Amino acid sequence: MSKKLLARIFTLLSFLVLWMVLNFYLQSTPTFLDHPSKLSATTETIELNYVNWACDCANFIETKYDLIDPNYEVREEDCIFIEPANAKLKLPERYFEKDHFERKLRLTGQFYLKKGIPRFYEQKTPEKPVPARVFRYTKFEMVKF
């Protein structure tokens, strides 16, 4: 085989390996392409409960579903992600460890127009979460049930 042919085969195989690695990465890791960008013009206050799913997925549910139907069972497609407007607004760890059993969240902010994965999302498993509605909050309160 000529050196030219070997160089072309090596280049082709290199691109193939690079494509496979990139494809795997994009399927397992949220990137800037997964983050929604345009916010709704409407600022609203919503109340949420934390759902401790055993997966990387949207894990907050609006309390309005309980008000509509007291027998409502949480569905993944009704859950949302939340995103603080800045790092200072990040929820304290104690909320996830203990407080979510006694308190709901009251958040003020805006929904993004398209589904996605929040910028500050901390992935816990190798699987990339399914995009969901994202609420970007500028204020939060923990309210007793």
C-alpha positions in Angstrom: 0.0 0.0 0.0 1.2 3.5 -0.7 1.8 6.0 2.0 -0.9 8.2 0.5 -3.5 5.5 0.8 -2.5 4.7 4.3 -2.7 8.4 5.3 -6.2 8.6 3.8 -7.3 5.5 5.7 -5.8 6.8 8.9 -7.6 10.2 8.4 -10.9 8.5 7.7 -10.6 6.2 10.8 -9.6 9.3 12.9 -12.7 11.1 11.8 -14.9 8.1 12.5 -13.5 7.7 16.0 -13.9 11.4 16.7 -17.5 11.3 15.4 -18.3 8.3 17.7 -16.8 10.1 20.7 -18.5 13.3 20.0 -21.8 11.5 19.4 -21.5 9.7 22.7 -20.6 12.9 24.5 -23.6 14.8 23.1 -26.0 12.0 24.0 -24.8 11.8 27.6 -23.7 15.3 28.6 -25.8 18.5 28.5 -24.2 21.2 26.4 -25.0 24.8 25.6 -27.3 23.4 22.8 -29.5 21.9 25.5 -30.0 25.1 27.5 -33.1 27.2 26.6 -32.4 30.8 26.0 -35.5 32.9 25.5 -37.6 33.8 28.6 -41.3 34.4 28.6 -42.3 38.1 29.0 -44.5 37.1 31.9 -43.1 37.1 35.4 -45.1 34.8 37.7 -45.0 33.2 41.1 -45.4 29.4 41.3 -45.5 26.9 44.2 -43.6 23.6 43.8 -43.0 20.4 45.5 -39.8 18.4 45.1 -40.0 15.0 43.5 -37.1 12.7 44.5 -37.0 10.7 41.3 -34.3 7.9 41.0 -33.1 9.4 37.7 -31.7 12.5 36.1 -35.0 14.2 35.2 -37.1 17.2 35.9 -37.8 16.9 39.6 -40.3 19.7 40.7 -44.0 19.6 40.3 -46.4 22.6 40.6 -48.8 22.3 43.5 -51.6 23.4 41.2 -52.0 19.7 40.1 -52.9 18.7 43.7 -55.5 21.6 43.8 -57.1 20.5 40.6 -57.3 16.8 41.6 -56.5 15.6 45.1 -55.8 12.1 43.7 -53.3 13.3 41.2 -50.3 11.1 40.7 -47.1 12.8 39.6 -46.2 12.3 35.9 -42.8 12.9 34.5 -44.2 15.1 31.7 -45.8 17.5 34.3 -42.5 18.0 36.1 -40.2 21.0 35.5 -36.6 22.0 36.1 -35.7 25.1 38.1 -32.8 27.4 37.5 -31.6 30.2 39.8 -31.0 33.5 38.0 -27.6 33.7 39.8 -25.5 31.4 42.0 -26.5 33.3 45.2 -30.1 32.0 44.7 -29.1 28.4 44.6 -31.3 26.3 47.0 -29.6 25.2 50.2 -28.7 21.5 50.3 -30.8 21.1 53.5 -33.9 21.6 51.3 -33.1 18.4 49.3 -31.9 16.5 52.4 -34.8 17.3 54.8 -36.8 20.4 54.3 -38.7 19.2 51.2 -40.7 16.9 53.5 -42.0 19.9 55.4 -41.9 22.8 52.9 -42.9 23.7 49.4 -41.1 26.2 47.3 -42.6 29.5 46.2 -40.6 30.9 43.3 -40.9 34.1 41.4 -39.5 34.3 37.9 -40.2 33.3 34.3 -40.5 30.1 32.2 -38.3 29.7 29.2 -40.2 29.5 26.0 -38.7 26.1 25.0 -38.0 23.0 26.9 -34.4 22.2 27.8 -31.9 21.5 30.6 -31.0 24.2 33.1 -27.5 25.8 33.0 -26.7 24.9 36.6 -28.0 21.3 36.3 -25.9 18.8 38.3 -26.1 15.5 36.5 -26.1 12.5 38.8 -26.1 9.6 36.3 -24.4 9.0 33.0 -27.7 9.6 31.1 -28.5 13.0 29.9 -31.9 14.2 31.2 -34.9 14.5 28.9 -35.6 18.2 28.2 -38.5 19.7 30.2 -39.9 23.1 30.9 -37.5 25.3 32.9 -38.4 28.0 35.3 -35.7 30.6 36.0 -36.3 32.2 39.4 -35.2 35.5 40.8 -36.7 34.9 44.3 -37.5 31.9 46.4 -39.2 31.1 49.7 -39.6 27.8 51.6 -43.1 27.7 52.9 -44.5 25.2 55.4 -47.3 22.9 54.1 
